[in-house]
Amino acid sequence: MKLRLLIPLVAVSALLGLLFIGLGMNSRDLPSPLVGKPAPPFELEALEDAGRTLTEQDFIGEVALVNVWATWCSTCRAEKPLLMELARGGIPIHAFNYRDEREAAVRYLDVSGSPYEVIAYDPSGDAGMDWGVYATPETYVLDHRGVIRYKRIGPLNRQLLLDEVLPLVEKLRAEQEQEAAQT
């Protein structure tokens, strides 16, 4: 009789323990299965020119960031001045405008400026899903071959840039230069 009561108590305790551990995990630290793999293919209209088709090839060729953003995302708006600073500093930034209204996104960029070199318009979020987007903003670092080398879920901040992103960009640029010198 006591054993029959003990089994459910142990099972509930184990379940609560797993739930507690899961709640303590930082979703920004979730590993991405795409890191170390080529950027997933996509074919989307350019945000500012619906007649122009963009693919993953438009993001490839140099070490660059890829930022996933939307006008309805307040965190994206808060992150944008930092992205503007990076772009002014010579860091190429490409983007997905994710699940947004084209007119609102174009108007927003017209008013506030754009740090982006190329923006793929992803109104349905299909390409974002292929890239493993959880939420906006998200930022990836691509090497010059188009391999995803880093993924950040959530906004970038200055400390994160100094500690993780910029050192990686410099390392990847040095690798690219070394590779070019050998050919």
N, C-alpha and C positions, 0 to 999 in steps of 0.2 A: 504494500500500500504506500509506504513512504517513498519507494523507488518511483512509483507512478507520478508522484507529485514532484520529485526531484528532477526528472527528465525535462518537463516543460520549463521549470525554473532555470535550468542550465541553458536550454535553447534560447529563452528570452534574454538571459544575461549575455550570451554570446552575440545575439543580434544587436542588442543595445551597445555593446562594446564596439562592434563594427560601425554602427551608426555614429558613435562618438568620434571614432578615428576619422571617418569620412568627413564629418563636419569640421574637423580641425585642419583638413588639407586646404591649401591655397589653390584655387582653380587656375590662377595665373601660372602656377608651376607645373601644370599638366604637361607631360611630355607629348610632343607631336610626332606621330609616325612619319610625317613628311620631312622632318629634318634629316638632311643627308640624301634626300632624293630630289630628282628633277621637279621643277614647278609643274603642277598639273596643267594639262592643256585646257584652253578655253577659246571661245570665239564669241566676242561681244562687240556691240557698238561702242564707239568712243562717246564719252559723256557729252562733249561739246560739239560733236559732229556725227549725227546718226548715220550719215552716209559712209563713214569710215569704219572698217572692221578692224578690231584689235585681236591679237592672239598672245599667247605666252611669249612668243618670239619678240614682241614689242617691249618686253620687260628684261630681255636678255642681252648680254654683250658687254656689260660693265657691272661692277659691284654696285648694288643699289638696294634701297629699301622699297618694300611694297606695303602700303598702308591701306587698311580697309576702314572706310568711314561712311557716315551718313549725316545729313543735316539734322535729323531728328535726335541725334546722339549728342547730348550735352557734354559728355566726356571727350568726344571727338573735337568739339569746338574748343574745349579747354586745352587740348593737346596741340592744336594747330599752330600757335605762336612758336612752339618749340620746333615743329616741322618746318615752319618758314625760316627759322634760324639755321637749321640744318641745310636747307636748300640754298640759302645765301652762302653758306660755307662750302658749297661744292659737292654735297651729297645728293646724288640723283634719287628722286622719290617718284615711284609710280603708284597707282592706286586702283582700288575697286571702289566705286560708289555703290554701296550695298543696300538693297531693298529701299530705295529712295525714289522720290519724284524728280525726274530730270529737270524740270523747270525750277524747282526749289534749289536743287544743287547748283545749277548754272548761275542762278541769281546770287546765291550765297558766295560763290567764288568770285563773281564779278564785283561784289561789294567789298569782300574782305581779302581778296588776293588768293593766289594758289601756289602752294609749294610743289605741286605735282607736274612732272614732265608729260606723263601719259595717264589718262584716267579711263578705265573700262567701266561701262555702265552695266550694272548687274541688278536690275530691278526685281528679279525673281529670287535672287540669292543662290542660283544653281552653281555658278562658278565658285562662289564663296564656300558652298558646301563641299565642293571637290577639293578646295584648299584647306578644309578643316576648320572653317571659321565657326567659333562658338558665339561670339558677340562682337560688337564694335566698341572701341577701336581694337584692331589687331595689327601688328607690324611684323613683317618678315624681313630677313636679310638674305638676298640672293647673291651668289658669287657670279662671276662673269659668264659662266657656262649655264646659269639658270638653275643651279642646285640650291635648294633652301638650306641655309646654314644656321638659321636662328628664327625662332617665333616667340613673339610676346603677345599674350592675351591681356588686354587692358591698355591703359594709356602709358606712353613713354614719359619719363621724367628725367631731369638733368642728371641725377645720380646714376640712374640706370644707363643713360647714354655714356657717361664717363667710365663706368665700371664694366659694361658689357658690350654695348653696340659699337661705339667708336673704336675700341681696340680691335674688335672683330673686323670691322670695315677696313682698318689699316692693315691688318694681317692678310685679308683677302686681296687687297690691292697690291701688297708686296708679292704675294704668290702669283698674281696675274702678271706683274712686271717681270718677275723671274721667269715665268713661262714664256713670255714674249721675247725675252733676251736669249732664250735657248733655241728659239726657232729662227 
